Amino acid sequence: MKKFLIGLISLTVLHSCQNGPSQKEYNDIKSQLEECSKENEELKNTPENRLLTAQKLETEGNLTNAESEYKELIEKFPKSEQAKIAQQFVDKVEKEREEQKKEEERKKRLGFKVLEQQTSIKQGDCKLTFSNIKLTNRWNFDRYGNEWRYIEAERGNKYLTFTLSITAESKSPNLPPIYVYQLIDGQLQYKTTAYYKFYRWEDYASYLGNNADYGNDFARSETIRFSPGAQLVMDDFNEYPTFLMVKKSNCVIRNEDRFGNPPISYSNSTCDYDLILTVDKANENYFTIKIYNQEKNIKTLHNNAYSLWRVNGCQRGFRSVAKFGFGGQESASKPPQARHINEKMWKKHKRITQEEIKEIELQLENLPGEVKQP
C-alpha cells in the first residue's frame, strides 16, 4: 500500500510539474491518504496491540492509564481472549479501590482507636522489645553491683519507665526516638521525650569509664538493655489518653565522653519530633507501644458526637430529636443511641445536611450502649 501511494504521488508530482494537478486529482489523492491513515490506525488497534500497550503501562507503574487502556480494550473487543485478561486487571483494581475506601471509612469512624499497641517492633536494623512499662515516682537506671542511679519525679509528676531490649544487625546503629503524646481536641499532641539510659554496667569501674564494658557496646554485643524514662504531669495524664510511641526513624546517636559518668550515652539532638499527629500520620510514621486511659478516648469520641447532635439537632429547631429519627427528647439524660436517620425525616427537615448526618452516625456507630451525658 505504501509503495503504491508513493508511486502515485510521484506520478502526480511529475504530472503537476508539467500541467499542474486538477482539483479532482488532488481530492482523489487526499481521499486515498485518509483511507490509508484509517487503515493503519485500525491495524494498530487490534486487541493484541491494545493489550501490549496496557501491559506496558502497567509494568511502568502507570496504573491509571493502564486501567483506561484495559477498559477500552474490553469495550471495543468484548469477546476476545485479550478482553478476558483485561477484565482480570480491572476487577483487581476495583476490588483494591473498594477495600481502600472501606479502610478509610473505618479509620474515620474509629479515629485513634485504629492504632494497635505492640511491644515488639522492628525499625531499621534494630529490633526493640519493651517490657515492665509502668508509672513510678523514681526512675532507676545505670545499675552496677547492688547500686544504681535514679531521679525522683517532681511534685505532681511521675516517671513513665520501661525496660527496653534492643538487638541490632549493625555494629554502630542509630536508635529510634521514643515520645509521649496525648489525645487532646481530636489530635495527638507532643508532651515529652523518653530519654535513653543504660540498664546496667558490669561494675562501678566500667560506669566511671575506667574499664571497658563490652555488654553496652553494639560492636561486641548484639543485644543491649536500656532503661528509658519520661516525666509526665499527672494532671494531664489523668485527663487525657496518653500514648507511648516510637518514631520510624533511626536518629538517636551514640556519644562518647572519656570523662563522663557514664562514658557512653545516647542523644536525641539530631531528632525532630512532630508537635501534632493526625490518625494517618501516627499510623504511617509511628509505632504505638502503650496507650493509657484508652477509655477516655471513647469518652472524647462520645462527647464530640453528642456536641454534633446538640448543634445539628436541638439548636436547629428540633424540639424533639425523635422527629429526625434519634429517639428521646432535647432534655434527654443521655445522647441518642439510634443508628439510623431515615430518608423521610431527612426530606422533612432540610436544615441539617446529609454530610452532617453521616458524620454524627459515624461517630455514634461504635459507642458503648450506655454512656452518660457529659
C-alpha positions in Angstrom: 0.0 0.0 0.0 2.8 2.4 0.9 4.7 1.7 -2.4 1.5 2.2 -4.4 0.8 5.6 -2.7 4.4 6.7 -3.1 4.3 5.8 -6.8 1.0 7.5 -7.2 2.2 10.7 -5.5 5.4 10.7 -7.6 3.5 10.4 -10.9 1.1 13.1 -9.8 4.0 15.4 -8.8 5.7 14.8 -12.2 2.4 15.4 -14.0 1.7 18.6 -11.9 5.2 19.9 -12.8 4.1 19.8 -16.4 0.5 20.7 -16.4 -0.5 21.2 -12.7 -2.9 18.8 -10.8 -6.5 19.1 -11.4 -8.8 19.6 -8.4 -10.3 16.1 -9.0 -6.8 14.5 -8.9 -6.0 16.4 -5.7 -9.2 15.3 -4.0 -8.7 11.7 -5.0 -5.2 11.6 -3.6 -6.3 13.2 -0.4 -9.1 10.8 0.0 -6.7 7.8 -0.6 -4.3 9.1 2.1 -7.1 9.5 4.6 -8.3 5.9 3.9 -4.7 4.7 4.3 -4.3 6.5 7.6 -7.6 5.0 8.9 -6.5 1.5 7.8 -3.1 2.0 9.5 -4.8 3.2 12.7 -7.1 0.2 12.7 -4.2 -2.2 12.4 -2.7 -0.6 15.5 -5.9 -1.0 17.3 -6.1 -4.8 17.3 -6.8 -6.4 20.7 -3.3 -7.8 20.7 -1.7 -4.4 20.3 -4.0 -2.8 22.8 -3.2 -5.5 25.3 0.5 -5.0 24.8 0.1 -1.2 25.3 -1.9 -1.6 28.5 0.6 -4.2 29.9 3.5 -1.9 29.2 1.8 0.9 31.1 1.1 -1.5 34.0 4.7 -2.6 34.1 5.8 1.1 34.2 3.6 1.7 37.2 1.2 4.0 35.2 -1.9 2.2 36.6 -4.4 4.9 35.8 -3.7 5.0 32.1 -3.3 1.2 32.1 -6.8 0.8 33.5 -8.2 3.1 30.8 -6.5 1.1 28.1 -7.8 -2.2 29.5 -11.4 -0.8 29.7 -11.2 0.5 26.2 -10.0 -2.9 25.0 -12.9 -4.6 26.8 -15.4 -2.1 25.2 -14.1 -2.5 21.6 -13.3 -6.2 21.7 -15.6 -7.7 24.4 -15.4 -11.3 23.2 -11.7 -11.5 22.6 -9.3 -13.5 24.8 -7.4 -10.3 25.4 -10.6 -8.8 26.9 -10.7 -11.6 29.5 -7.1 -10.7 30.6 -8.0 -7.1 30.7 -11.1 -7.8 32.8 -8.9 -9.6 35.4 -6.9 -6.4 35.9 -9.9 -4.2 36.1 -11.6 -6.4 38.7 -8.4 -6.5 40.7 -8.1 -2.7 40.7 -11.7 -2.1 41.5 -11.5 -4.6 44.4 -8.4 -2.8 45.8 -10.2 0.5 45.4 -13.2 -0.7 47.3 -11.0 -2.2 50.1 -9.1 1.1 50.4 -12.4 3.0 50.6 -13.6 0.7 53.4 -10.3 1.1 55.3 -10.5 4.9 55.1 -14.1 4.8 56.4 -13.0 2.5 59.2 -10.2 4.9 60.2 -12.5 7.9 60.1 -15.1 6.1 62.2 -12.7 4.7 64.8 -10.2 7.6 64.9 -7.2 6.9 67.1 -8.7 3.6 68.1 -7.2 2.1 64.9 -3.7 2.4 66.4 -2.6 -1.1 67.6 -0.4 -1.5 70.6 2.7 -3.6 70.1 5.6 -4.2 72.5 7.9 -5.8 69.9 8.8 -3.8 66.8 11.4 -3.7 64.0 12.8 -0.3 62.9 15.7 -0.1 60.5 18.3 -2.6 61.6 17.1 -2.6 65.2 14.6 -4.9 66.9 13.0 -3.3 70.0 11.3 -5.2 72.8 9.5 -3.3 75.6 8.7 -4.8 79.0 7.9 -3.7 82.6 6.2 -0.4 81.4 5.0 1.4 84.5 4.4 4.8 86.2 6.7 5.4 89.2 8.0 8.2 91.4 11.6 7.2 90.8 13.4 6.5 87.5 16.2 3.9 88.1 19.0 3.3 85.6 22.8 2.7 85.3 22.8 -0.2 87.7 26.1 -1.8 88.8 26.6 -4.4 91.6 23.9 -3.7 94.2 23.7 0.0 93.4 22.0 2.2 90.8 21.4 5.8 89.7 18.0 7.4 90.0 16.0 10.6 89.5 13.0 11.5 91.7 9.9 12.9 89.9 8.9 16.5 90.7 5.8 17.1 92.8 2.6 16.2 90.9 4.6 14.3 88.3 5.6 10.7 87.7 8.1 8.9 85.5 6.9 6.6 82.7 9.7 4.0 82.7 10.3 0.7 81.0 12.9 -1.9 80.2 14.0 -1.8 76.5 16.0 -4.6 74.9 17.5 -3.6 71.5 19.0 -6.2 69.1 21.0 -4.6 66.3 22.2 -6.0 63.0 25.0 -3.4 62.6 27.9 -2.7 65.0 27.1 1.0 65.3 23.4 1.6 64.9 21.4 4.8 65.5 18.4 4.1 67.6 14.7 5.3 67.1 13.4 8.1 69.3 10.6 7.4 71.8 8.0 10.1 72.5 4.9 10.6 74.7 1.7 12.1 73.1 -1.7 12.9 74.5 -5.0 12.9 72.7 -6.4 16.5 73.0 -9.1 18.1 70.9 -9.1 15.2 68.4 -5.4 15.1 67.7 -2.2 13.7 69.3 -0.1 16.5 70.9 3.6 16.0 71.8 4.2 16.1 75.5 7.7 14.8 76.2 10.6 12.5 75.2 11.7 9.3 76.8 15.5 9.5 77.1 17.8 6.5 76.8 19.8 5.3 79.8 21.7 2.0 80.1 20.1 -0.6 82.3 23.3 -2.0 83.8 27.1 -1.7 83.8 29.5 -4.5 84.6 30.8 -2.8 87.6 31.5 0.7 89.1 34.8 1.0 87.3 33.1 0.5 83.9 30.4 3.0 84.9 33.2 5.5 85.6 34.9 4.7 82.3 38.0 3.2 83.9 37.2 -0.2 82.3 35.5 -1.1 79.1 32.0 -2.7 79.3 31.5 -4.8 76.2 28.0 -5.6 77.2 27.0 -2.0 76.4 28.8 -1.8 73.1 26.9 -3.0 69.9 30.3 -3.6 68.2 30.7 -6.5 70.6 27.2 -7.3 71.9 24.3 -7.9 69.6 21.7 -7.1 72.3 21.8 -4.3 74.9 19.3 -3.4 77.6 18.2 0.2 78.3 16.1 1.9 81.0 14.5 4.9 79.3 12.2 7.3 81.2 9.9 10.2 80.6 8.5 12.6 83.2 4.7 13.2 83.0 2.4 15.8 84.6 -0.2 13.7 86.3 -3.0 16.2 86.0 -2.7 15.9 82.2 -2.2 12.2 82.4 -5.4 11.7 84.3 -7.3 14.0 81.9 -6.3 12.7 78.5 -5.4 9.4 76.8 -1.6 9.1 76.8 0.3 7.3 74.0 3.9 5.9 74.3 5.1 6.0 70.7 8.3 5.2 68.7 9.0 7.2 65.6 10.0 5.3 62.5 13.4 7.0 62.2 16.8 6.0 63.5 18.2 9.3 64.6 19.3 8.8 68.3 23.1 8.8 68.1 25.8 7.4 70.4 28.1 9.8 72.2 31.4 9.1 74.0 32.9 11.2 76.7 36.1 9.8 78.3 35.5 11.9 81.5 31.7 11.4 81.6 29.9 9.2 84.1 29.0 7.0 82.3 31.4 7.5 79.4 28.8 6.4 76.8 25.4 7.8 76.2 22.7 8.2 73.5 21.4 11.6 72.4 18.3 12.8 70.7 20.0 16.0 69.5 19.6 15.1 65.8 15.9 14.1 66.1 12.9 16.1 65.1 9.5 15.3 66.6 6.0 16.2 65.4 4.1 18.6 67.6 0.8 17.3 66.2 -0.2 13.9 64.8 -3.2 13.1 62.8 -4.5 9.5 62.7 -2.9 8.8 59.3 0.4 10.4 60.3 0.5 8.4 63.5 -0.3 5.2 61.8 2.2 5.7 59.0 5.2 7.2 60.8 5.0 5.8 64.3 4.7 2.6 66.3 2.2 2.7 69.2 3.7 0.8 72.2 1.3 1.6 75.0 -2.0 3.6 75.4 -3.0 4.7 78.9 -6.6 5.8 79.7 -7.9 4.4 76.5 -11.5 4.6 77.8 -11.1 8.4 77.8 -10.6 8.1 74.0 -14.2 6.6 73.8 -15.5 9.4 76.1 -13.9 12.0 73.9 -15.5 10.4 70.8 -18.8 10.3 72.6 -18.5 14.0 73.7 -17.8 15.0 70.1 -20.8 13.0 68.8 -23.1 14.4 71.5 -22.0 18.0 70.7 -22.8 17.4 67.0 -26.1 16.0 68.0 -26.9 19.1 70.1 -25.8 21.6 67.5 -27.2 19.9 64.4 -30.4 18.7 66.1 -31.7 20.7 69.1 -30.2 24.0 68.2 -31.5 23.8 64.6 -35.2 24.0 65.5 -35.9 20.4 66.6 -38.0 20.5 69.7 -37.8 16.7 69.9 -34.9 14.7 68.4 -37.4 11.9 67.8 -38.6 14.0 64.9 -35.5 13.1 62.9 -35.1 9.5 64.0 -32.8 9.6 67.1 -35.4 9.0 69.8 -35.6 10.8 73.1 -36.2 14.5 74.0 -33.9 17.5 73.9 -33.6 17.3 77.6 -32.6 13.6 77.5 -30.2 12.5 80.2 -28.0 10.6 77.7 -27.3 11.0 74.0 -29.3 9.2 71.4 -28.3 5.6 70.6 -30.2 5.1 67.3 -28.0 4.2 64.4 -30.2 5.3 61.5 -31.8 8.5 60.2 -34.4 7.7 57.7 -34.8 9.5 54.3 -38.3 10.6 55.1 -37.2 12.6 58.1 -34.2 14.0 56.2 -36.5 15.4 53.5 -38.8 16.9 56.1 -36.0 18.7 57.9 -33.6 20.1 55.4 -31.8 22.4 57.8 -29.4 19.6 58.7 -27.2 18.5 55.8 -26.6 14.9 54.7 -22.9 15.2 55.4 -23.6 16.3 59.0 -26.0 13.4 59.5 -23.4 10.9 58.2 -20.7 12.4 60.5 -23.0 12.0 63.5 -23.9 8.4 62.6 -20.2 7.5 62.0 -19.2 8.8 65.5 -22.1 7.1 67.2 -21.7 3.8 65.5 -19.1 2.2 67.8 -20.1 3.8 71.1 -21.0 1.6 74.0 -24.7 1.0 74.6 -24.7 3.0 77.9 -22.6 6.2 78.0 -23.6 9.0 80.3 -24.2 12.5 79.0 -21.1 14.7 79.6 
